[in-house]
Amino acid sequence: MKRTTHIWAAPLLASLLLLGGCGLFGRDEAVKEIDPPQETSYVKDGQALQEATESQKEEKEKAKATETVKRELYLIDKNGFVVPQTVELPKTQAVAKQVLEYLVEDGPVSEMLPNGFRAVIPAGTTVLGTKLEKDGTLIADFSPEFKNYKPEDEKRILQSITWTLTQFDNIKRVKIRINGYDQNVMPVNKTPIQDGVSRADGINMEASGVPDITNTHPVTVYFVAQQGNSTYYVPVTRRVSNKEKDDIAAAVNELIQGPEQGSGLVGVFQPDAKLVDAPKYEDGKVTLNFNEGIYGSNKKNVISDVVLNSLVLSLTEQKGVESVAITVNGKANLVTEDGKPLTKPVARPQNVNTGTF
């Protein structure tokens, strides 16, 4: 498998995912109208009070109608990758149905698409409904227009729907219906669905250069792509040998190797970076001990933001990993690009790719 030449230019990768914390990223009751006797002297005061109350109610309803919440939509970028983009959507209880509606081409997402991105579900498709089973399977029912897509987009559509829906903790896998009928395969290229698709099935799959896929298992890592002067993070699932028993070490090694040549993704690790010891895992925290190749510039002890983000996003994709701590030759004296000491483990950000292009 050919890898890209590593590009190390911090100014080129300018706009990054912000790291937060230690581094990353009922019905209103109608107001009863009271009609006081005509001869009383407090009629105007009563009317004023009533008008004020109704005005407050209208303001409250207006504020409620415009309340928004951040959601991840998995869209297709200019290189054909399925990529999470964080957008503000109106707050609703029907969250699964809503995010699916925002994946439809020419739908409400059109007004908020980042440059170079497109929606995935064919235009004209109606989301007929969603149903969440007790085992965490979400059944999404679409109108017949769902079938009107290009064969090369089939896996992208299935991955987009699956990863968009499984951002919600109670949704573990996804099944598809068309006009009320269960689909065991996708309608065009017959990609299997069967009992449901989950994140374990991967995203933006790479299998080139793997001689025997049956003796491999998937590992998902996050590479970097660029749009103008901004950067964003792209999940890519690779196949690693079953002889590799440590998926954390495997993910780190794949990040260091970098993306495939010609993929449109950028390698951000120094080619001489490597782990000095095996990763240590305890109570949700992974500790990585690197050599000095992890430094992001000629400045000693500085780790690049894109390197840090890629590590945290990739490793917290694995089950049970909640945060990542990094040392160099056993010493925890790294600092971020803005000079902040990296003294605590870094947790996964709540939202990915929050910038605008």
C-alpha positions as CSV (number, residue, x, y, z in Angstrom):
1,M,0.0,0.0,0.0
2,K,1.6,3.3,-1.0
3,R,1.7,6.0,1.6
4,T,1.9,9.7,1.0
5,T,5.0,11.7,1.5
6,H,4.7,13.3,5.0
7,I,3.9,17.0,4.9
8,W,5.1,18.9,7.9
9,A,4.1,22.5,7.6
10,A,2.3,23.9,10.7
11,P,1.3,27.1,9.0
12,L,-0.3,25.1,6.1
13,L,-2.6,23.4,8.6
14,A,-4.0,26.5,10.1
15,S,-7.6,26.0,11.1
16,L,-7.9,23.2,13.6
17,L,-10.4,21.4,15.7
18,L,-10.5,23.4,19.0
19,L,-9.5,21.4,22.1
20,G,-11.7,22.0,25.1
21,G,-11.2,21.2,28.7
22,C,-7.5,20.4,29.1
23,G,-6.7,20.8,25.5
24,L,-9.2,19.6,22.8
25,F,-11.9,20.0,21.4
26,G,-44.1,20.6,28.7
27,R,-46.9,22.5,27.1
28,D,-47.6,26.2,28.1
29,E,-51.1,26.7,29.4
30,A,-53.2,29.3,27.6
31,V,-53.7,32.5,29.6
32,K,-57.4,32.9,30.6
33,E,-58.9,36.2,29.5
34,I,-60.7,37.9,32.4
35,D,-63.3,40.4,31.6
36,P,-63.8,42.6,34.6
37,P,-66.9,44.6,35.2
38,Q,-67.1,47.7,32.9
39,E,-67.6,50.1,35.8
40,T,-64.4,49.2,37.7
41,S,-61.4,51.5,37.6
42,Y,-58.8,48.8,37.0
43,V,-59.9,47.7,33.5
44,K,-56.9,49.3,31.8
45,D,-54.4,47.8,34.3
46,G,-56.0,44.4,33.8
47,Q,-55.7,44.6,30.1
48,A,-52.1,45.8,30.3
49,L,-51.3,42.8,32.6
50,Q,-53.0,40.4,30.2
51,E,-51.2,41.9,27.2
52,A,-47.9,41.7,29.0
53,T,-48.5,38.0,30.0
54,E,-49.4,37.1,26.4
55,S,-46.4,38.9,25.1
56,Q,-44.2,37.0,27.5
57,K,-45.8,33.8,26.3
58,E,-45.1,34.7,22.7
59,E,-41.5,35.5,23.4
60,K,-41.1,32.2,25.3
61,E,-42.6,30.3,22.4
62,K,-40.5,32.2,19.9
63,A,-37.3,31.4,21.9
64,K,-38.2,27.8,22.1
65,A,-38.8,27.6,18.4
66,T,-35.4,29.0,17.6
67,E,-33.5,26.9,20.2
68,T,-30.8,24.8,18.5
69,V,-28.5,21.9,19.3
70,K,-25.2,20.7,17.8
71,R,-25.4,17.5,15.7
72,E,-23.0,15.6,13.5
73,L,-24.0,15.0,9.9
74,Y,-21.8,12.7,7.9
75,L,-21.5,14.3,4.5
76,I,-19.4,13.5,1.4
77,D,-16.3,15.7,0.8
78,K,-14.6,16.7,-2.5
79,N,-12.4,13.5,-2.3
80,G,-15.4,11.2,-1.9
81,F,-14.8,10.6,1.8
82,V,-17.7,10.4,4.3
83,V,-16.8,13.0,6.9
84,P,-18.5,14.3,10.1
85,Q,-19.5,17.9,10.1
86,T,-21.0,19.6,13.2
87,V,-24.0,21.8,12.5
88,E,-26.6,23.6,14.5
89,L,-30.1,22.1,14.1
90,P,-33.4,23.1,15.6
91,K,-34.1,21.3,18.9
92,T,-36.6,18.5,18.6
93,Q,-37.6,15.3,20.2
94,A,-37.5,13.4,16.9
95,V,-33.7,13.6,16.7
96,A,-33.2,10.5,14.5
97,K,-35.7,11.5,11.9
98,Q,-34.4,15.0,11.9
99,V,-30.7,14.1,11.2
100,L,-31.8,11.8,8.4
101,E,-33.8,14.6,6.8
102,Y,-30.7,16.8,6.9
103,L,-28.8,14.1,4.9
104,V,-31.1,14.5,1.9
105,E,-29.8,16.3,-1.2
106,D,-31.6,19.6,-1.9
107,G,-33.1,19.4,1.6
108,P,-32.7,21.7,4.6
109,V,-29.0,21.0,4.8
110,S,-28.5,22.8,1.5
111,E,-28.3,26.2,3.4
112,M,-25.5,25.0,5.7
113,L,-23.3,22.8,3.5
114,P,-19.6,23.6,3.9
115,N,-17.7,24.3,0.7
116,G,-16.7,21.1,-1.1
117,F,-19.3,19.0,0.7
118,R,-22.6,17.4,-0.5
119,A,-25.4,15.5,1.1
120,V,-25.8,11.8,0.5
121,I,-29.4,10.6,0.3
122,P,-31.0,11.1,-3.1
123,A,-33.0,14.3,-3.7
124,G,-36.8,13.9,-3.2
125,T,-36.4,11.2,-0.6
126,T,-38.9,11.4,2.3
127,V,-38.0,10.0,5.7
128,L,-41.2,8.1,6.4
129,G,-40.3,7.3,10.0
130,T,-37.8,5.8,12.5
131,K,-38.2,3.0,15.0
132,L,-35.8,2.2,17.8
133,E,-35.8,-1.5,18.9
134,K,-34.9,-2.6,22.5
135,D,-31.6,-4.0,21.4
136,G,-30.4,-0.6,20.1
137,T,-31.3,-1.2,16.4
138,L,-32.7,1.9,14.7
139,I,-35.0,1.1,11.7
140,A,-35.1,4.0,9.2
141,D,-37.9,3.9,6.6
142,F,-37.5,5.9,3.4
143,S,-39.7,6.6,0.4
144,P,-38.9,4.8,-3.0
145,E,-36.8,7.8,-4.1
146,F,-34.1,6.4,-1.8
147,K,-33.2,4.0,-4.6
148,N,-32.2,6.8,-7.0
149,Y,-28.4,7.0,-6.4
150,K,-25.2,6.2,-8.3
151,P,-23.7,2.7,-7.6
152,E,-20.5,4.3,-6.4
153,D,-22.3,6.2,-3.7
154,E,-24.0,3.1,-2.1
155,K,-21.5,2.4,0.6
156,R,-21.1,6.1,1.3
157,I,-24.9,6.4,1.8
158,L,-25.0,3.4,4.2
159,Q,-22.0,4.6,6.1
160,S,-23.3,8.2,6.4
161,I,-26.7,7.0,7.7
162,T,-25.1,4.6,10.1
163,W,-22.5,6.9,11.6
164,T,-24.9,9.9,11.8
165,L,-27.4,7.9,13.7
166,T,-24.9,6.1,16.0
167,Q,-23.7,9.4,17.4
168,F,-26.6,8.9,19.8
169,D,-25.6,6.6,22.6
170,N,-28.8,4.5,22.5
171,I,-28.5,3.6,18.8
172,K,-26.0,0.8,18.2
173,R,-26.8,-0.3,14.6
174,V,-29.0,0.6,11.7
175,K,-31.5,-1.2,9.4
176,I,-33.1,0.2,6.3
177,R,-36.7,0.0,5.1
178,I,-38.1,1.3,1.8
179,N,-41.8,2.2,1.8
180,G,-42.3,-0.1,4.9
181,Y,-40.4,-3.1,3.6
182,D,-37.2,-4.4,5.3
183,Q,-34.1,-4.4,3.1
184,N,-31.6,-7.1,3.6
185,V,-29.3,-5.5,1.1
186,M,-29.0,-2.0,-0.4
187,P,-31.1,-1.6,-3.5
188,V,-28.5,-0.9,-6.2
189,N,-25.2,-2.7,-5.6
190,K,-26.7,-5.1,-3.0
191,T,-24.3,-4.2,-0.1
192,P,-25.4,-6.4,2.8
193,I,-27.5,-4.9,5.6
194,Q,-29.1,-8.1,7.1
195,D,-29.3,-7.7,10.9
196,G,-28.0,-4.1,10.9
197,V,-24.9,-2.1,10.2
198,S,-22.8,-0.5,13.0
199,R,-19.6,1.5,13.4
200,A,-17.8,-1.8,13.7
201,D,-18.4,-2.3,9.9
202,G,-16.1,0.7,9.3
203,I,-16.1,3.9,7.2
204,N,-14.1,5.0,4.2
205,M,-12.7,1.5,4.0
206,E,-9.1,0.9,2.8
207,A,-8.2,-2.7,1.8
208,S,-5.7,-2.1,-1.0
209,G,-2.4,-3.9,-0.4
210,V,-4.0,-6.4,2.0
211,P,-3.3,-9.9,0.5
212,D,-5.6,-11.9,2.8
213,I,-8.5,-9.8,4.2
214,T,-9.9,-12.9,6.1
215,N,-6.9,-12.8,8.5
216,T,-7.4,-9.1,9.3
217,H,-9.6,-6.9,11.5
218,P,-10.6,-3.3,11.2
219,V,-9.1,-0.3,12.9
220,T,-10.4,3.2,12.4
221,V,-8.1,6.2,12.5
222,Y,-8.5,9.9,11.7
223,F,-6.4,11.6,9.0
224,V,-6.4,15.3,8.1
225,A,-7.8,16.9,4.9
226,Q,-7.9,20.6,3.8
227,Q,-10.4,22.9,2.4
228,G,-8.9,26.3,1.6
229,N,-6.9,27.4,4.7
230,S,-8.9,25.1,7.0
231,T,-8.4,21.6,8.1
232,Y,-10.9,18.8,9.0
233,Y,-10.6,15.2,10.2
234,V,-11.5,12.2,8.2
235,P,-12.2,8.7,9.7
236,V,-10.6,5.9,7.7
237,T,-11.0,2.2,8.5
238,R,-8.0,0.0,7.7
239,R,-7.4,-3.7,7.9
240,V,-4.6,-4.8,10.2
241,S,-3.3,-8.3,10.7
242,N,-4.9,-10.5,13.3
243,K,-1.4,-11.1,14.5
244,E,-1.6,-7.5,15.9
245,K,-3.2,-8.0,19.3
246,D,-2.9,-4.4,20.4
247,D,-5.3,-2.2,18.5
248,I,-4.1,0.9,20.2
249,A,-0.6,0.4,19.0
250,A,-1.9,-0.6,15.6
251,A,-3.9,2.6,15.3
252,V,-0.8,4.7,16.3
253,N,1.3,2.9,13.7
254,E,-1.3,3.5,10.9
255,L,-1.3,7.2,11.8
256,I,2.4,7.4,11.6
257,Q,2.5,5.6,8.2
258,G,0.0,8.2,6.9
259,P,-2.8,8.2,4.3
260,E,-2.6,6.5,1.0
261,Q,-0.9,8.4,-1.8
262,G,-3.3,10.3,-4.0
263,S,-6.1,10.1,-1.5
264,G,-6.3,13.9,-0.9
265,L,-5.4,13.3,2.8
266,V,-2.4,14.8,4.5
267,G,0.3,13.1,6.6
268,V,1.0,15.1,9.7
269,F,3.3,12.8,11.7
270,Q,7.1,13.0,11.5
271,P,8.3,9.8,9.7
272,D,10.7,9.0,12.6
273,A,8.0,9.2,15.3
274,K,7.4,5.9,17.1
275,L,6.3,4.4,20.4
276,V,9.0,3.7,22.9
277,D,6.9,1.4,25.0
278,A,3.6,-0.5,24.5
279,P,0.6,1.7,25.2
280,K,-0.8,1.4,28.8
281,Y,-4.5,1.3,29.5
282,E,-6.1,1.9,32.8
283,D,-9.7,2.9,33.7
284,G,-10.5,4.4,30.3
285,K,-7.1,6.3,30.0
286,V,-4.5,5.3,27.4
287,T,-0.9,6.5,28.0
288,L,1.4,6.7,25.0
289,N,5.2,7.0,25.4
290,F,6.8,8.4,22.2
291,N,10.3,9.2,21.2
292,E,11.2,12.8,20.3
293,G,9.9,12.3,16.8
294,I,6.4,13.2,18.1
295,Y,7.5,16.9,18.4
296,G,5.8,19.1,15.9
297,S,8.5,21.5,15.2
298,N,12.1,22.4,16.0
299,K,10.8,23.7,19.3
300,K,11.4,21.1,22.0
301,N,8.5,19.7,23.8
302,V,5.8,21.1,21.4
303,I,3.3,18.7,20.0
304,S,1.3,19.8,17.0
305,D,-2.4,20.3,17.4
306,V,-3.2,18.2,14.4
307,V,-1.1,15.3,15.7
308,L,-2.8,15.5,19.1
309,N,-6.3,15.7,17.7
310,S,-5.6,12.8,15.3
311,L,-4.4,10.6,18.2
312,V,-7.3,11.5,20.5
313,L,-10.0,11.0,17.8
314,S,-8.5,7.7,16.6
315,L,-8.0,6.1,20.0
316,T,-11.3,7.2,21.6
317,E,-13.0,5.5,18.7
318,Q,-12.0,2.3,20.3
319,K,-14.2,0.7,22.9
320,G,-13.4,1.7,26.5
321,V,-11.0,4.4,25.7
322,E,-12.1,7.8,27.1
323,S,-8.9,9.9,27.2
324,V,-5.3,9.9,26.0
325,A,-2.1,11.0,27.9
326,I,1.2,11.5,26.1
327,T,4.7,11.3,27.4
328,V,8.1,11.6,25.6
329,N,10.8,9.1,26.8
330,G,8.7,8.7,30.0
331,K,8.4,12.4,30.8
332,A,5.1,14.3,30.8
333,N,6.5,17.7,29.8
334,L,4.8,18.3,26.4
335,V,3.2,21.6,25.6
336,T,0.6,22.5,22.9
337,E,1.2,24.9,20.1
338,D,-0.2,27.8,22.1
339,G,2.2,27.0,25.0
340,K,-0.2,25.3,27.4
341,P,1.3,22.4,29.3
342,L,-0.2,19.0,28.4
343,T,-0.3,17.8,32.0
344,K,-3.7,16.0,31.9
345,P,-5.2,13.3,29.7
346,V,-7.1,14.7,26.7
347,A,-10.7,13.5,26.2
348,R,-12.6,13.2,23.0
349,P,-14.4,16.4,22.0
350,Q,-18.2,16.3,22.1
351,N,-18.3,17.4,18.4
352,V,-15.9,16.9,15.5
353,N,-15.1,19.4,12.7
354,T,-16.9,22.4,14.1
355,G,-15.2,25.0,11.9
356,T,-16.7,26.7,8.9
357,F,-15.1,27.0,5.5
